[in-house]
Structures are given as C-alpha cells and as structure tokens.
Amino acid sequence: MSGYTFFTDPGHGWLRVQLDELDGFEPSAYSYLDDTYAYLEEDCDVLGWLDHHGVNSSAFWNGDYWANLRTVHADGDSFIRSLASFPGKASA
C-alpha cells in the first residue's frame, strides 16, 4: 500500500484512493469523490476501507504504511470539501 496521498486541512483529513480500489466498499457521506478518486474521511471510512481490504488499521496509522504516504496540507479549507460527497449514510 504505497503511492497514496493523505490530504489534510485544519479540520479534517482524507485518504485519496482510485474509485476502482473501493472494490465494493461503500463510503459514508463524509467522504468525497471526483471522476477518478475517492477521498475517504480519516475517522471511519479509511478504517472501514482498510478492513475491507484486510489491512490492519493500527499497522497503517502507526507503521510503515503511514511513513510512505505523501501528505498534502491546506492551511484553509481543502479543495476536497468542494467535491461531491458520497450518497452514503452520514453517521453521528
């Protein structure tokens, strides 16, 4: 699991994955998409996507996976917030 980009702004973060990598995983309405990518929100959807693909989330966030991620930080709102959200159920 390399070659992924993690986007952040002062309020949140999203992991960018290609839409075809969702492979049946259905993100919540807190994740966003464009024509090519899903931007999975960091709190639930990234963990669900990792689990869906059999990747230990603790190993991801605390290990080599995280070290190999490209990160992009926006000082204000990220462009991701202007994208379409997934039609999934928003959780509390």
Secondary structure per residue as TSV (DSSP state, phi and psi in degrees):
chain	resnum	aa	ss	phi	psi
A	1	M	-	360.0	85.7
A	2	S	-	-136.3	170.1
A	3	G	S	84.1	12.4
A	4	Y	-	-96.8	155.4
A	5	T	E	-120.0	135.1
A	6	F	E	-109.6	118.1
A	7	F	E	-99.5	139.3
A	8	T	E	-135.7	156.4
A	9	D	-	-136.2	-178.7
A	10	P	S	-59.6	-17.3
A	11	G	S	-110.7	-17.4
A	12	H	-	-163.8	176.9
A	13	G	E	-144.3	154.3
A	14	W	E	-142.8	139.0
A	15	L	E	-96.4	125.9
A	16	R	E	-88.6	124.3
A	17	V	E	-131.9	152.5
A	18	Q	E	-67.5	144.5
A	19	L	G	-55.3	-38.6
A	20	D	G	-70.4	-12.1
A	21	E	G	-82.7	-6.6
A	22	L	S	-65.5	-36.6
A	23	D	T	46.8	49.7
A	24	G	T	94.1	-11.7
A	25	F	-	-74.4	134.3
A	26	E	-	-110.8	105.3
A	27	P	-	-68.1	161.4
A	28	S	-	-79.6	176.6
A	29	A	T	-70.7	-5.0
A	30	Y	T	-85.4	-4.4
A	31	S	S	-103.2	160.5
A	32	Y	E	-126.2	167.0
A	33	L	E	-149.8	156.4
A	34	D	-	-128.4	-162.1
A	35	D	S	-68.8	-19.8
A	36	T	S	-119.7	-34.4
A	37	Y	E	-122.9	154.0
A	38	A	E	-105.1	140.3
A	39	Y	E	-113.9	96.6
A	40	L	E	-82.6	126.8
A	41	E	E	-66.3	147.7
A	42	E	T	-71.7	-27.3
A	43	D	T	-79.5	-45.0
A	44	C	T	-120.2	-46.2
A	45	D	H	-68.3	-38.2
A	46	V	H	-62.3	-44.2
A	47	L	H	-63.0	-42.7
A	48	G	H	-64.2	-41.1
A	49	W	H	-65.3	-43.4
A	50	L	H	-60.5	-46.6
A	51	D	H	-60.4	-42.6
A	52	H	H	-57.5	-32.3
A	53	H	T	-100.0	8.9
A	54	G	T	73.3	24.4
A	55	V	-	-101.6	128.4
A	56	N	-	-67.0	119.6
A	57	S	H	-64.7	-33.6
A	58	S	H	-64.5	-41.6
A	59	A	H	-65.2	-35.1
A	60	F	H	-65.0	-55.1
A	61	W	H	-73.1	-28.6
A	62	N	H	-110.3	-0.2
A	63	G	S	-122.8	-149.7
A	64	D	H	-66.1	-30.4
A	65	Y	H	-56.8	-50.9
A	66	W	H	-61.6	-41.2
A	67	A	H	-61.6	-27.0
A	68	N	T	-95.0	-0.6
A	69	L	-	-75.9	141.7
A	70	R	E	-83.2	134.4
A	71	T	E	-117.7	141.4
A	72	V	E	-130.2	121.0
A	73	H	E	-112.7	135.2
A	74	A	-	-106.8	134.6
A	75	D	S	-71.6	-29.5
A	76	G	S	-108.6	-158.5
A	77	D	-	-61.5	135.2
A	78	S	-	-69.7	152.0
A	79	F	G	-58.6	-23.5
A	80	I	G	-60.0	-34.3
A	81	R	G	-63.6	-17.8
A	82	S	G	-93.1	-3.5
A	83	L	S	-80.6	168.7
A	84	A	E	-69.7	139.2
A	85	S	E	-89.4	157.2
A	86	F	-	-67.0	150.7
A	87	P	S	-78.7	10.3
A	88	G	S	-63.7	167.6
A	89	K	-	-72.8	129.7
A	90	A	-	-78.9	130.0
A	91	S	-	-101.6	156.6
A	92	A	-	-80.9	360.0
